[in-house]
């Protein structure tokens, strides 16, 4: 039986915390930052915990992330 592989694109987009929660990254954060306001850039700096419904949907793909 072949091993279950982690989805490669998902590997770069999420990280699993030490307690097992999944942390995601935000969009609109990579370039053209000079056109965004100060408060928007501060909000984009924090990476939030992924919603539980999304984690359940992606559970098989992120099974091998540590």
mmJSON file of the N, C-alpha and C atoms, coordinates in Angstrom:
{"data_MODEL":{"atom_site":{
"group_PDB":["ATOM","ATOM","ATOM","ATOM","ATOM","ATOM","ATOM","ATOM","ATOM","ATOM","ATOM","ATOM","ATOM","ATOM","ATOM","ATOM","ATOM","ATOM","ATOM","ATOM","ATOM","ATOM","ATOM","ATOM","ATOM","ATOM","ATOM","ATOM","ATOM","ATOM","ATOM","ATOM","ATOM","ATOM","ATOM","ATOM","ATOM","ATOM","ATOM","ATOM","ATOM","ATOM","ATOM","ATOM","ATOM","ATOM","ATOM","ATOM","ATOM","ATOM","ATOM","ATOM","ATOM","ATOM","ATOM","ATOM","ATOM","ATOM","ATOM","ATOM","ATOM","ATOM","ATOM","ATOM","ATOM","ATOM","ATOM","ATOM","ATOM","ATOM","ATOM","ATOM","ATOM","ATOM","ATOM","ATOM","ATOM","ATOM","ATOM","ATOM","ATOM","ATOM","ATOM","ATOM","ATOM","ATOM","ATOM","ATOM","ATOM","ATOM","ATOM","ATOM","ATOM","ATOM","ATOM","ATOM","ATOM","ATOM","ATOM","ATOM","ATOM","ATOM","ATOM","ATOM","ATOM","ATOM","ATOM","ATOM","ATOM","ATOM","ATOM","ATOM","ATOM","ATOM","ATOM","ATOM","ATOM","ATOM","ATOM","ATOM","ATOM","ATOM","ATOM","ATOM","ATOM","ATOM","ATOM","ATOM","ATOM","ATOM","ATOM","ATOM","ATOM","ATOM","ATOM","ATOM","ATOM","ATOM","ATOM","ATOM","ATOM","ATOM","ATOM","ATOM","ATOM","ATOM","ATOM","ATOM","ATOM","ATOM","ATOM","ATOM","ATOM","ATOM","ATOM","ATOM","ATOM","ATOM","ATOM","ATOM","ATOM","ATOM","ATOM","ATOM","ATOM","ATOM","ATOM","ATOM","ATOM","ATOM","ATOM","ATOM","ATOM","ATOM","ATOM","ATOM","ATOM","ATOM","ATOM","ATOM","ATOM","ATOM","ATOM","ATOM","ATOM","ATOM","ATOM","ATOM","ATOM","ATOM","ATOM","ATOM","ATOM","ATOM","ATOM","ATOM","ATOM","ATOM"],
"id":[1,2,3,4,5,6,7,8,9,10,11,12,13,14,15,16,17,18,19,20,21,22,23,24,25,26,27,28,29,30,31,32,33,34,35,36,37,38,39,40,41,42,43,44,45,46,47,48,49,50,51,52,53,54,55,56,57,58,59,60,61,62,63,64,65,66,67,68,69,70,71,72,73,74,75,76,77,78,79,80,81,82,83,84,85,86,87,88,89,90,91,92,93,94,95,96,97,98,99,100,101,102,103,104,105,106,107,108,109,110,111,112,113,114,115,116,117,118,119,120,121,122,123,124,125,126,127,128,129,130,131,132,133,134,135,136,137,138,139,140,141,142,143,144,145,146,147,148,149,150,151,152,153,154,155,156,157,158,159,160,161,162,163,164,165,166,167,168,169,170,171,172,173,174,175,176,177,178,179,180,181,182,183,184,185,186,187,188,189,190,191,192,193,194,195,196,197,198],
"type_symbol":["N","C","C","N","C","C","N","C","C","N","C","C","N","C","C","N","C","C","N","C","C","N","C","C","N","C","C","N","C","C","N","C","C","N","C","C","N","C","C","N","C","C","N","C","C","N","C","C","N","C","C","N","C","C","N","C","C","N","C","C","N","C","C","N","C","C","N","C","C","N","C","C","N","C","C","N","C","C","N","C","C","N","C","C","N","C","C","N","C","C","N","C","C","N","C","C","N","C","C","N","C","C","N","C","C","N","C","C","N","C","C","N","C","C","N","C","C","N","C","C","N","C","C","N","C","C","N","C","C","N","C","C","N","C","C","N","C","C","N","C","C","N","C","C","N","C","C","N","C","C","N","C","C","N","C","C","N","C","C","N","C","C","N","C","C","N","C","C","N","C","C","N","C","C","N","C","C","N","C","C","N","C","C","N","C","C","N","C","C","N","C","C","N","C","C","N","C","C"],
"label_atom_id":["N","CA","C","N","CA","C","N","CA","C","N","CA","C","N","CA","C","N","CA","C","N","CA","C","N","CA","C","N","CA","C","N","CA","C","N","CA","C","N","CA","C","N","CA","C","N","CA","C","N","CA","C","N","CA","C","N","CA","C","N","CA","C","N","CA","C","N","CA","C","N","CA","C","N","CA","C","N","CA","C","N","CA","C","N","CA","C","N","CA","C","N","CA","C","N","CA","C","N","CA","C","N","CA","C","N","CA","C","N","CA","C","N","CA","C","N","CA","C","N","CA","C","N","CA","C","N","CA","C","N","CA","C","N","CA","C","N","CA","C","N","CA","C","N","CA","C","N","CA","C","N","CA","C","N","CA","C","N","CA","C","N","CA","C","N","CA","C","N","CA","C","N","CA","C","N","CA","C","N","CA","C","N","CA","C","N","CA","C","N","CA","C","N","CA","C","N","CA","C","N","CA","C","N","CA","C","N","CA","C","N","CA","C","N","CA","C","N","CA","C","N","CA","C","N","CA","C","N","CA","C"],
"label_alt_id":[null,null,null,null,null,null,null,null,null,null,null,null,null,null,null,null,null,null,null,null,null,null,null,null,null,null,null,null,null,null,null,null,null,null,null,null,null,null,null,null,null,null,null,null,null,null,null,null,null,null,null,null,null,null,null,null,null,null,null,null,null,null,null,null,null,null,null,null,null,null,null,null,null,null,null,null,null,null,null,null,null,null,null,null,null,null,null,null,null,null,null,null,null,null,null,null,null,null,null,null,null,null,null,null,null,null,null,null,null,null,null,null,null,null,null,null,null,null,null,null,null,null,null,null,null,null,null,null,null,null,null,null,null,null,null,null,null,null,null,null,null,null,null,null,null,null,null,null,null,null,null,null,null,null,null,null,null,null,null,null,null,null,null,null,null,null,null,null,null,null,null,null,null,null,null,null,null,null,null,null,null,null,null,null,null,null,null,null,null,null,null,null,null,null,null,null,null,null],
"label_comp_id":["UNK","UNK","UNK","UNK","UNK","UNK","UNK","UNK","UNK","UNK","UNK","UNK","UNK","UNK","UNK","UNK","UNK","UNK","UNK","UNK","UNK","UNK","UNK","UNK","UNK","UNK","UNK","UNK","UNK","UNK","UNK","UNK","UNK","UNK","UNK","UNK","UNK","UNK","UNK","UNK","UNK","UNK","UNK","UNK","UNK","UNK","UNK","UNK","UNK","UNK","UNK","UNK","UNK","UNK","UNK","UNK","UNK","UNK","UNK","UNK","UNK","UNK","UNK","UNK","UNK","UNK","UNK","UNK","UNK","UNK","UNK","UNK","UNK","UNK","UNK","UNK","UNK","UNK","UNK","UNK","UNK","UNK","UNK","UNK","UNK","UNK","UNK","UNK","UNK","UNK","UNK","UNK","UNK","UNK","UNK","UNK","UNK","UNK","UNK","UNK","UNK","UNK","UNK","UNK","UNK","UNK","UNK","UNK","UNK","UNK","UNK","UNK","UNK","UNK","UNK","UNK","UNK","UNK","UNK","UNK","UNK","UNK","UNK","UNK","UNK","UNK","UNK","UNK","UNK","UNK","UNK","UNK","UNK","UNK","UNK","UNK","UNK","UNK","UNK","UNK","UNK","UNK","UNK","UNK","UNK","UNK","UNK","UNK","UNK","UNK","UNK","UNK","UNK","UNK","UNK","UNK","UNK","UNK","UNK","UNK","UNK","UNK","UNK","UNK","UNK","UNK","UNK","UNK","UNK","UNK","UNK","UNK","UNK","UNK","UNK","UNK","UNK","UNK","UNK","UNK","UNK","UNK","UNK","UNK","UNK","UNK","UNK","UNK","UNK","UNK","UNK","UNK","UNK","UNK","UNK","UNK","UNK","UNK"],
"label_asym_id":["A","A","A","A","A","A","A","A","A","A","A","A","A","A","A","A","A","A","A","A","A","A","A","A","A","A","A","A","A","A","A","A","A","A","A","A","A","A","A","A","A","A","A","A","A","A","A","A","A","A","A","A","A","A","A","A","A","A","A","A","A","A","A","A","A","A","A","A","A","A","A","A","A","A","A","A","A","A","A","A","A","A","A","A","A","A","A","A","A","A","A","A","A","A","A","A","A","A","A","A","A","A","A","A","A","A","A","A","A","A","A","A","A","A","A","A","A","A","A","A","A","A","A","A","A","A","A","A","A","A","A","A","A","A","A","A","A","A","A","A","A","A","A","A","A","A","A","A","A","A","A","A","A","A","A","A","A","A","A","A","A","A","A","A","A","A","A","A","A","A","A","A","A","A","A","A","A","A","A","A","A","A","A","A","A","A","A","A","A","A","A","A","A","A","A","A","A","A"],
"label_entity_id":["1","1","1","1","1","1","1","1","1","1","1","1","1","1","1","1","1","1","1","1","1","1","1","1","1","1","1","1","1","1","1","1","1","1","1","1","1","1","1","1","1","1","1","1","1","1","1","1","1","1","1","1","1","1","1","1","1","1","1","1","1","1","1","1","1","1","1","1","1","1","1","1","1","1","1","1","1","1","1","1","1","1","1","1","1","1","1","1","1","1","1","1","1","1","1","1","1","1","1","1","1","1","1","1","1","1","1","1","1","1","1","1","1","1","1","1","1","1","1","1","1","1","1","1","1","1","1","1","1","1","1","1","1","1","1","1","1","1","1","1","1","1","1","1","1","1","1","1","1","1","1","1","1","1","1","1","1","1","1","1","1","1","1","1","1","1","1","1","1","1","1","1","1","1","1","1","1","1","1","1","1","1","1","1","1","1","1","1","1","1","1","1","1","1","1","1","1","1"],
"label_seq_id":[1,1,1,2,2,2,3,3,3,4,4,4,5,5,5,6,6,6,7,7,7,8,8,8,9,9,9,10,10,10,11,11,11,12,12,12,13,13,13,14,14,14,15,15,15,16,16,16,17,17,17,18,18,18,19,19,19,20,20,20,21,21,21,22,22,22,23,23,23,24,24,24,25,25,25,26,26,26,27,27,27,28,28,28,29,29,29,30,30,30,31,31,31,32,32,32,33,33,33,34,34,34,35,35,35,36,36,36,37,37,37,38,38,38,39,39,39,40,40,40,41,41,41,42,42,42,43,43,43,44,44,44,45,45,45,46,46,46,47,47,47,48,48,48,49,49,49,50,50,50,51,51,51,52,52,52,53,53,53,54,54,54,55,55,55,56,56,56,57,57,57,58,58,58,59,59,59,60,60,60,61,61,61,62,62,62,63,63,63,64,64,64,65,65,65,66,66,66],
"pdbx_PDB_ins_code":[null,null,null,null,null,null,null,null,null,null,null,null,null,null,null,null,null,null,null,null,null,null,null,null,null,null,null,null,null,null,null,null,null,null,null,null,null,null,null,null,null,null,null,null,null,null,null,null,null,null,null,null,null,null,null,null,null,null,null,null,null,null,null,null,null,null,null,null,null,null,null,null,null,null,null,null,null,null,null,null,null,null,null,null,null,null,null,null,null,null,null,null,null,null,null,null,null,null,null,null,null,null,null,null,null,null,null,null,null,null,null,null,null,null,null,null,null,null,null,null,null,null,null,null,null,null,null,null,null,null,null,null,null,null,null,null,null,null,null,null,null,null,null,null,null,null,null,null,null,null,null,null,null,null,null,null,null,null,null,null,null,null,null,null,null,null,null,null,null,null,null,null,null,null,null,null,null,null,null,null,null,null,null,null,null,null,null,null,null,null,null,null,null,null,null,null,null,null],
"Cartn_x":[0.843,0.0,0.889,0.675,1.52,1.23,2.24,2.077,1.184,0.484,-0.316,0.623,0.598,1.508,0.805,1.587,1.072,0.904,-0.159,-0.382,0.678,1.482,2.672,2.347,1.282,0.968,0.43,-0.242,-0.774,0.351,1.423,2.559,3.167,3.147,3.711,2.711,1.444,0.419,-0.038,0.201,-0.234,0.903,0.842,1.763,0.925,1.368,0.683,1.424,0.675,1.283,1.608,2.255,2.619,1.428,0.311,-0.887,-1.784,-1.377,-2.146,-3.085,-3.126,-3.966,-3.266,-4.051,-3.491,-3.489,-2.312,-2.158,-2.017,-2.797,-2.76,-2.125,-1.854,-1.304,-2.382,-2.207,-3.199,-2.819,-3.825,-3.608,-3.283,-2.873,-2.586,-1.403,-0.426,0.655,2.024,2.085,3.382,4.002,3.239,3.844,2.859,3.325,2.544,2.125,3.012,2.679,2.632,3.304,3.31,1.942,1.058,-0.274,-1.284,-0.885,-1.792,-1.563,-2.612,-2.519,-1.782,-1.415,-0.658,-1.437,-2.724,-3.51,-3.739,-3.878,-4.049,-2.784,-1.621,-0.363,-0.163,-0.628,-0.52,-1.424,-2.62,-3.521,-2.963,-2.335,-1.773,-0.556,0.036,1.222,0.932,-0.265,-0.623,-1.191,-0.752,-1.284,-2.302,-3.566,-4.63,-4.701,-5.439,-5.732,-6.817,-6.65,-7.61,-8.914,-10.032,-11.349,-11.492,-12.249,-12.367,-13.027,-13.948,-14.577,-13.593,-12.674,-11.657,-10.643,-10.322,-9.382,-9.981,-11.262,-11.911,-11.919,-12.072,-12.111,-10.743,-9.671,-8.324,-7.548,-8.239,-7.57,-6.704,-7.177,-6.415,-5.161,-5.234,-4.098,-3.016,-3.394,-2.399,-2.021,-2.337,-2.086,-0.606,0.264,1.681,2.461,1.806,2.519,2.807,3.96,4.296,4.778],
"Cartn_y":[-1.181,0.0,1.246,2.19,3.383,4.311,5.117,6.06,7.219,7.798,8.998,10.193,10.965,12.098,13.395,14.328,15.658,16.427,17.2,18.01,19.107,19.144,20.003,21.489,21.93,23.353,23.762,22.879,23.176,23.256,22.538,22.519,23.91,24.715,26.053,27.082,26.75,27.727,27.648,26.548,26.397,25.828,26.09,25.502,24.956,23.865,23.281,23.723,24.275,24.754,23.576,23.852,22.802,22.131,22.865,22.276,21.598,21.628,20.933,21.815,23.101,24.002,24.322,24.711,24.998,26.503,27.046,28.474,28.711,29.688,29.978,31.339,31.654,32.946,33.773,35.074,35.975,36.388,36.73,37.236,38.728,39.292,40.727,41.194,40.332,40.655,40.64,40.277,40.035,41.244,42.054,43.173,44.339,45.471,46.717,47.186,47.044,47.407,48.918,49.689,51.146,51.75,51.063,51.581,51.229,50.408,49.986,50.842,51.008,51.833,51.137,51.928,51.403,50.342,50.604,49.639,48.352,48.451,47.24,46.387,47.039,46.3,45.641,46.305,45.694,44.469,44.553,43.395,42.242,42.549,41.511,40.834,41.473,40.897,39.684,39.552,38.438,37.295,36.087,34.939,34.221,34.166,33.644,32.123,31.619,30.191,29.876,28.786,28.41,27.952,28.254,27.89,26.366,25.893,24.453,23.734,24.42,23.798,23.592,24.535,24.387,23.308,23.21,22.178,20.8,20.645,19.357,18.995,19.994,19.746,19.339,19.882,19.635,18.624,17.929,17.085,15.989,15.396,14.327,14.87,16.075,16.637,17.139,17.541,18.059,17.034,15.765,14.729,14.575,14.769,14.52,15.767,16.925,18.138,18.079,18.57,18.58,19.943],
"Cartn_z":[0.0,0.0,0.0,-0.912,-0.935,0.238,0.572,1.673,1.252,2.23,1.99,1.991,0.931,0.822,1.216,1.76,2.069,0.772,0.661,-0.527,-0.561,-1.627,-1.634,-1.589,-2.253,-2.219,-0.851,-0.178,1.149,2.178,1.942,2.852,3.025,1.964,2.038,2.56,2.614,2.969,4.414,5.079,6.474,7.305,8.614,9.576,10.731,11.319,12.469,13.719,14.694,15.931,16.84,17.94,18.877,19.516,19.655,20.256,19.225,17.952,16.918,16.129,16.435,15.657,14.346,13.343,12.029,11.827,11.527,11.311,9.815,9.305,7.881,7.651,6.391,6.024,5.346,5.353,4.777,3.365,2.586,1.236,1.288,0.171,-0.005,0.831,1.041,1.952,1.273,0.01,-0.607,-1.285,-1.966,-2.685,-2.727,-3.244,-3.302,-1.907,-0.95,0.424,0.631,-0.238,-0.053,-0.319,-1.009,-1.276,-0.206,0.765,1.823,3.064,3.84,5.03,6.162,7.178,8.307,9.065,9.319,10.098,9.321,8.001,7.201,7.234,7.176,7.222,8.584,9.645,10.971,11.078,10.521,10.532,9.716,8.595,7.74,8.364,9.347,9.971,10.825,11.308,12.179,11.34,11.61,10.885,11.775,11.351,12.215,12.224,13.203,13.291,12.254,11.54,10.51,11.161,10.519,11.035,11.102,12.08,12.294,11.12,10.431,9.261,8.133,7.959,6.922,7.285,8.562,9.006,8.776,9.066,8.842,7.367,6.511,5.072,4.538,5.127,4.636,5.484,6.376,7.355,6.718,5.648,5.012,4.331,3.785,3.086,4.022,5.241,6.182,7.227,7.002,7.993,8.304,7.337,7.541,7.928,8.042,8.475,9.964,10.337,11.763,12.169],
"occupancy":[1.0,1.0,1.0,1.0,1.0,1.0,1.0,1.0,1.0,1.0,1.0,1.0,1.0,1.0,1.0,1.0,1.0,1.0,1.0,1.0,1.0,1.0,1.0,1.0,1.0,1.0,1.0,1.0,1.0,1.0,1.0,1.0,1.0,1.0,1.0,1.0,1.0,1.0,1.0,1.0,1.0,1.0,1.0,1.0,1.0,1.0,1.0,1.0,1.0,1.0,1.0,1.0,1.0,1.0,1.0,1.0,1.0,1.0,1.0,1.0,1.0,1.0,1.0,1.0,1.0,1.0,1.0,1.0,1.0,1.0,1.0,1.0,1.0,1.0,1.0,1.0,1.0,1.0,1.0,1.0,1.0,1.0,1.0,1.0,1.0,1.0,1.0,1.0,1.0,1.0,1.0,1.0,1.0,1.0,1.0,1.0,1.0,1.0,1.0,1.0,1.0,1.0,1.0,1.0,1.0,1.0,1.0,1.0,1.0,1.0,1.0,1.0,1.0,1.0,1.0,1.0,1.0,1.0,1.0,1.0,1.0,1.0,1.0,1.0,1.0,1.0,1.0,1.0,1.0,1.0,1.0,1.0,1.0,1.0,1.0,1.0,1.0,1.0,1.0,1.0,1.0,1.0,1.0,1.0,1.0,1.0,1.0,1.0,1.0,1.0,1.0,1.0,1.0,1.0,1.0,1.0,1.0,1.0,1.0,1.0,1.0,1.0,1.0,1.0,1.0,1.0,1.0,1.0,1.0,1.0,1.0,1.0,1.0,1.0,1.0,1.0,1.0,1.0,1.0,1.0,1.0,1.0,1.0,1.0,1.0,1.0,1.0,1.0,1.0,1.0,1.0,1.0,1.0,1.0,1.0,1.0,1.0,1.0],
"B_iso_or_equiv":[0.0,0.0,0.0,0.0,0.0,0.0,0.0,0.0,0.0,0.0,0.0,0.0,0.0,0.0,0.0,0.0,0.0,0.0,0.0,0.0,0.0,0.0,0.0,0.0,0.0,0.0,0.0,0.0,0.0,0.0,0.0,0.0,0.0,0.0,0.0,0.0,0.0,0.0,0.0,0.0,0.0,0.0,0.0,0.0,0.0,0.0,0.0,0.0,0.0,0.0,0.0,0.0,0.0,0.0,0.0,0.0,0.0,0.0,0.0,0.0,0.0,0.0,0.0,0.0,0.0,0.0,0.0,0.0,0.0,0.0,0.0,0.0,0.0,0.0,0.0,0.0,0.0,0.0,0.0,0.0,0.0,0.0,0.0,0.0,0.0,0.0,0.0,0.0,0.0,0.0,0.0,0.0,0.0,0.0,0.0,0.0,0.0,0.0,0.0,0.0,0.0,0.0,0.0,0.0,0.0,0.0,0.0,0.0,0.0,0.0,0.0,0.0,0.0,0.0,0.0,0.0,0.0,0.0,0.0,0.0,0.0,0.0,0.0,0.0,0.0,0.0,0.0,0.0,0.0,0.0,0.0,0.0,0.0,0.0,0.0,0.0,0.0,0.0,0.0,0.0,0.0,0.0,0.0,0.0,0.0,0.0,0.0,0.0,0.0,0.0,0.0,0.0,0.0,0.0,0.0,0.0,0.0,0.0,0.0,0.0,0.0,0.0,0.0,0.0,0.0,0.0,0.0,0.0,0.0,0.0,0.0,0.0,0.0,0.0,0.0,0.0,0.0,0.0,0.0,0.0,0.0,0.0,0.0,0.0,0.0,0.0,0.0,0.0,0.0,0.0,0.0,0.0,0.0,0.0,0.0,0.0,0.0,0.0],
"pdbx_formal_charge":[null,null,null,null,null,null,null,null,null,null,null,null,null,null,null,null,null,null,null,null,null,null,null,null,null,null,null,null,null,null,null,null,null,null,null,null,null,null,null,null,null,null,null,null,null,null,null,null,null,null,null,null,null,null,null,null,null,null,null,null,null,null,null,null,null,null,null,null,null,null,null,null,null,null,null,null,null,null,null,null,null,null,null,null,null,null,null,null,null,null,null,null,null,null,null,null,null,null,null,null,null,null,null,null,null,null,null,null,null,null,null,null,null,null,null,null,null,null,null,null,null,null,null,null,null,null,null,null,null,null,null,null,null,null,null,null,null,null,null,null,null,null,null,null,null,null,null,null,null,null,null,null,null,null,null,null,null,null,null,null,null,null,null,null,null,null,null,null,null,null,null,null,null,null,null,null,null,null,null,null,null,null,null,null,null,null,null,null,null,null,null,null,null,null,null,null,null,null],
"auth_seq_id":[1,1,1,2,2,2,3,3,3,4,4,4,5,5,5,6,6,6,7,7,7,8,8,8,9,9,9,10,10,10,11,11,11,12,12,12,13,13,13,14,14,14,15,15,15,16,16,16,17,17,17,18,18,18,19,19,19,20,20,20,21,21,21,22,22,22,23,23,23,24,24,24,25,25,25,26,26,26,27,27,27,28,28,28,29,29,29,30,30,30,31,31,31,32,32,32,33,33,33,34,34,34,35,35,35,36,36,36,37,37,37,38,38,38,39,39,39,40,40,40,41,41,41,42,42,42,43,43,43,44,44,44,45,45,45,46,46,46,47,47,47,48,48,48,49,49,49,50,50,50,51,51,51,52,52,52,53,53,53,54,54,54,55,55,55,56,56,56,57,57,57,58,58,58,59,59,59,60,60,60,61,61,61,62,62,62,63,63,63,64,64,64,65,65,65,66,66,66],
"auth_comp_id":["UNK","UNK","UNK","UNK","UNK","UNK","UNK","UNK","UNK","UNK","UNK","UNK","UNK","UNK","UNK","UNK","UNK","UNK","UNK","UNK","UNK","UNK","UNK","UNK","UNK","UNK","UNK","UNK","UNK","UNK","UNK","UNK","UNK","UNK","UNK","UNK","UNK","UNK","UNK","UNK","UNK","UNK","UNK","UNK","UNK","UNK","UNK","UNK","UNK","UNK","UNK","UNK","UNK","UNK","UNK","UNK","UNK","UNK","UNK","UNK","UNK","UNK","UNK","UNK","UNK","UNK","UNK","UNK","UNK","UNK","UNK","UNK","UNK","UNK","UNK","UNK","UNK","UNK","UNK","UNK","UNK","UNK","UNK","UNK","UNK","UNK","UNK","UNK","UNK","UNK","UNK","UNK","UNK","UNK","UNK","UNK","UNK","UNK","UNK","UNK","UNK","UNK","UNK","UNK","UNK","UNK","UNK","UNK","UNK","UNK","UNK","UNK","UNK","UNK","UNK","UNK","UNK","UNK","UNK","UNK","UNK","UNK","UNK","UNK","UNK","UNK","UNK","UNK","UNK","UNK","UNK","UNK","UNK","UNK","UNK","UNK","UNK","UNK","UNK","UNK","UNK","UNK","UNK","UNK","UNK","UNK","UNK","UNK","UNK","UNK","UNK","UNK","UNK","UNK","UNK","UNK","UNK","UNK","UNK","UNK","UNK","UNK","UNK","UNK","UNK","UNK","UNK","UNK","UNK","UNK","UNK","UNK","UNK","UNK","UNK","UNK","UNK","UNK","UNK","UNK","UNK","UNK","UNK","UNK","UNK","UNK","UNK","UNK","UNK","UNK","UNK","UNK","UNK","UNK","UNK","UNK","UNK","UNK"],
"auth_asym_id":["A","A","A","A","A","A","A","A","A","A","A","A","A","A","A","A","A","A","A","A","A","A","A","A","A","A","A","A","A","A","A","A","A","A","A","A","A","A","A","A","A","A","A","A","A","A","A","A","A","A","A","A","A","A","A","A","A","A","A","A","A","A","A","A","A","A","A","A","A","A","A","A","A","A","A","A","A","A","A","A","A","A","A","A","A","A","A","A","A","A","A","A","A","A","A","A","A","A","A","A","A","A","A","A","A","A","A","A","A","A","A","A","A","A","A","A","A","A","A","A","A","A","A","A","A","A","A","A","A","A","A","A","A","A","A","A","A","A","A","A","A","A","A","A","A","A","A","A","A","A","A","A","A","A","A","A","A","A","A","A","A","A","A","A","A","A","A","A","A","A","A","A","A","A","A","A","A","A","A","A","A","A","A","A","A","A","A","A","A","A","A","A","A","A","A","A","A","A"],
"auth_atom_id":["N","CA","C","N","CA","C","N","CA","C","N","CA","C","N","CA","C","N","CA","C","N","CA","C","N","CA","C","N","CA","C","N","CA","C","N","CA","C","N","CA","C","N","CA","C","N","CA","C","N","CA","C","N","CA","C","N","CA","C","N","CA","C","N","CA","C","N","CA","C","N","CA","C","N","CA","C","N","CA","C","N","CA","C","N","CA","C","N","CA","C","N","CA","C","N","CA","C","N","CA","C","N","CA","C","N","CA","C","N","CA","C","N","CA","C","N","CA","C","N","CA","C","N","CA","C","N","CA","C","N","CA","C","N","CA","C","N","CA","C","N","CA","C","N","CA","C","N","CA","C","N","CA","C","N","CA","C","N","CA","C","N","CA","C","N","CA","C","N","CA","C","N","CA","C","N","CA","C","N","CA","C","N","CA","C","N","CA","C","N","CA","C","N","CA","C","N","CA","C","N","CA","C","N","CA","C","N","CA","C","N","CA","C","N","CA","C","N","CA","C","N","CA","C","N","CA","C","N","CA","C"],
"pdbx_PDB_model_num":[1,1,1,1,1,1,1,1,1,1,1,1,1,1,1,1,1,1,1,1,1,1,1,1,1,1,1,1,1,1,1,1,1,1,1,1,1,1,1,1,1,1,1,1,1,1,1,1,1,1,1,1,1,1,1,1,1,1,1,1,1,1,1,1,1,1,1,1,1,1,1,1,1,1,1,1,1,1,1,1,1,1,1,1,1,1,1,1,1,1,1,1,1,1,1,1,1,1,1,1,1,1,1,1,1,1,1,1,1,1,1,1,1,1,1,1,1,1,1,1,1,1,1,1,1,1,1,1,1,1,1,1,1,1,1,1,1,1,1,1,1,1,1,1,1,1,1,1,1,1,1,1,1,1,1,1,1,1,1,1,1,1,1,1,1,1,1,1,1,1,1,1,1,1,1,1,1,1,1,1,1,1,1,1,1,1,1,1,1,1,1,1,1,1,1,1,1,1]
}}}
